[in-house]
Amino acid sequence: MERLQDYVAFDLEFNTVEDKSHIIQVSAVKMSQHRELEQFDSYVYSEVPLKSFINGLTGITSEKLANAPLLEEVLTAFKDFIGNSKLVGYNAVKSDLPLLLENGLDLTEQYAVDLYDEAFERRSSDLNGIVNLKLTTVADFLEIKGKGHDSLEDARMTAQVYETFLELDDNKDYLNTQKETHGDNPFANLSSLFD
């Protein structure tokens, strides 16, 4: 997994009507040195009727969308927010990136880490015993709290999952270094205590 110190974790919510997906919320958190610096969160105006299922799932209401900025304005502000930052997402290759591209914003070159793919690779190690690979399930497994299906909360959970994976990798690297320098003797590093 690419180790990023500075990045933006992002997520979208969308409303699919007659096989066409309409973006209704765009959110992101800007991270630097393991800390959240800024957030971006905007609903998106839509004339397309909001499905009751999406309302129930996300808590987004037609009223919130009726008073929101147009998609073009939101995507311009979103692009300004992320600038040239590397991007981290959760299964964004299959949903968020194509949907953004369909609406004129190509972020494929900036997309650095897809945590769904990373979680899939870790399912027999760091995530051994996990029930499924939904973002909320992975976050809960890693003891990260958050509310799913709110794109700002999902962006935050994505960043926290990424930070946890980085920490797990750092721990593995440390243990491997200890093993290389001291072999299999768990007490070899303690000899300096008795000098």
URSULLIN-V918864 format. One line per field, one symbol per residue. phi: phi as a letter, one per 20 degrees, with the letter a starting at -180 (. if undefined). psi: psi as a letter, one per 20 degrees, with the letter a starting at -180 (. if undefined). burial: # if it has 16 or more other C-alpha atoms within 10 Angstrom, else .. A space follows every 10 residues. Layout:
phi=???
psi=???
burial=???
This chain:
phi=.fedecacec bcdbddclmc edfcbcbace dblmcfebcc bbfcgbefgf ffffgffdnf dgffffdeff ggffffffff feldffdcbc mffecfffff fgdncedffe fdcdfffffg fefdcfdgnf fbdfgfffff gemderdfmc fffffffgff ffffffffff ffffffffff ecmeffdffe gffde
psi=ppophprppr qqqroppljp pppippqqpp qpljqpgrqp pprpppippp qhggghghjp rhghhhjrrq gggghghggg ghcjqqqpro khhifgghgg ghjjoojhhi ohpoiggghg hjhjehkpjq grkqghgggg hjkpqrpqko hgghgghggh gghghggggg gggghhgggh hjbjoiihii hihj.
burial=...#..#### #####..... .######### #..#.#..## ######...# ...#...#.# .#..#..#.. #..##..#.. ##..###### ###..##### ....#.#..# ######..#. ..#...#..# ..#.##.##. ##.#.#.### ########## ######.... .......#.. .......... .....
